[in-house]
Amino acid sequence: MHTRSTSTPLRKIILLTLALTLTPGMLLQAQSDAEAREDSLKMAEALHLQSQITFQVTATGETRPVKTNLDDDAADDPAIWVHPRRPGKSLILGTNKKAGLYVYDMKGRIKQFMPTGRINNVDVRNGFRHQGREMALVAASNRTLNAISLYLIDPRTGIMTDTVANIPSGVDEVYGLCTYHNRQTNRFYAIVNGKNGVVEQWEITSNDNDITWSLTKQFAANSQPEGMAADDRTGLLYLGVEDEGIYVVNLNDPQPQLTLLPQSTSETPAIRYDIEGLALFNHAAHTYLVASIQGNFSYAVFNVTGQPRYVGSFVVKPGCIDGIEETDGLDITTRSCGGKYKQGMFVAQDGFNTNGTKAESQNFKMVPVSKILPLLK
């Protein structure tokens, strides 16, 4: 792990000073379609709103920066692959939406890079049987091909294959993606959405020689979605619609309907649009959903067991490693990833990666789940 100075970059000092002096009128003026990286007033507003969230954690690890131009918005979405027998050999998959897909080890070092296109979102499921062996199935939205790119991880070696298939999508531009393993039927799926709101569900099968796929479901949101997470036990899909809230879809229904998740809109003070990455995790017999909230650089947590409810929000502030701002994608697990992540890991894309006073290309930050669990009490 490469550690970092706790000193704050001059740019952030200036923006934070501006944030603390913003008037209500200036805050209203900052409301625009521009993201924080495109608008200094929007950045200051987000930092001001972030300062109002009291539950704070710090990262203890980070990945190497993605290889791209310094100012590129390139890193986007991570996924955690938990090794079924050796937790310390788990992996982080991270997208570079300008170039391809990274594979990192638990110390954030690059193990592999797949230059397979402009990869936006990625997800993974264990237990996919191919060529007589159980593999991990990796799916990613490939904007170069407007397709779902598939890869496999061999648990024996911890090595990810190159692309084993590209599923051509019918959405206007592939964007958000998640995988889904229906535990009752033992069927595997990749679910992708487009910028026009259309969502496709593809079943992925293997006859031990070839991987095949078929479109099994299609529906649409009212506006642009991105982050998605599917619950393998219940068949519920959580769909983040950037400027609206989080919707719940029952994938077992022949004609799925979108139902708004309670307290997931801006009526909850800590939720400031855009809603981006989503991920599910289990703890103490409950299932939780975490969402990245770009409008105030925070993460909202919901208990989705029984009657869903908003639990609270947290932020990742500077420690031995810099904090996180403007997260796109994230992932979380409460399964052991070894070492400091024995209770699990939270990993999120950092939109403003810095090393002391020096800006670097974007990367992914790692937080022990043990730091987040007190929020659930």
C-alpha positions, 0 to 999 in steps of 0.5 A: 500500500502506498500511503499519503500525506494528510495535507490538503491540496490547495485547490480543496482548501480554496473550495472548502473555504468557498463552501463555508461562505456560500449563501442560500442564493449562491447554493441555488445558483449552483444547482445545474446539470454540471458535475462538480468536476466541471463547476467550481461552485458545484464542487464547493456546494457539494463539500458544504453539504458533505460537511453536514454529515457527521458519520465519517470513516477513513480509507485504509487502502487504495488502488494504483491510479488508472492510466489515463490523462490527469484530468480524465473522468476515467475510473468508474465502477469497482466489483469485489471478487471474494476468493471462495477459500483464500480470502486474502487472495480476493480481487478488486475489479475496476473499470477505466471507461476510457480504456478497459478493465483492471484487476487489483489485489488486496493491496491495490496493486495491478495484477491484470489489465484488459484493454477490451474497450470503454468499460463502464460498469462491472460485476461478478458472481461465483459458482458459474459452471464452465468446462466442467469447473466452477468459475466466477462470471464477470460481466461489464458494460462495454461502450465501445461495442455497445455490448456486455463483455464477459470474462471468467476468473479461475479460483485455482489461479486467481487469473481472469480470462480475456473476453469470452463473449460479447453480448450485443445490447439493444439499448441506445448506449450501455451504461449501468450493469449488474449480475444476478444469480437466481439461487432457486433456479441456479441461473445466471444473468447480466442486467444492463441499462442504457441512457434512454432508461431501457433495462435488459436482462440476459440469461447466460449459460454454458454447455461446457464448451460454449457460452450462450445467452438469451434476452429474457426480460426488458423494461424501462425507467422514466429517465436515465438510470445507472447503478443497479444491484440484484438480490440473489435470494429475493430476486429484487433488483434495485435501480438508481435513477440519477435525478429521481431516486432508487426503484425496486423491481421484482425480477420474478414478475413476467412484467416487472413494475418499478416501485420507489424505495421509501426515503430514497428521494431528495425528501431525505435531507442527506440525499442530493442528486445524482444517485450513482453506484448501488451495492447490497450487503448482509449483516446480522440477518438483515440486507442493506443497500448502499448508494453513492450520492454525488450531490454531497459526496456521501453514501446513503444506507438503507435496510431493505429487509421487511419494510425498507427504511433509510438508516443513515449516511457516511462520508470518507474523509482524509486519513493516511490516505485522501478522502473520496469525492464524487463517487460513481461506482462502489461495491461492498461485502461483509465476507472476509477479504483477509487482513484488515478486511476480515469483516469485509470491505467497502470500495468506491471510485474516487473522483478527485484522487490526490497525493498530498498536494499533488493531483493524480488520476482517479482510483478506488479507495478501500475501507474496512466494513468494520468502520461502517457497521456502527452506523447500522445500530 
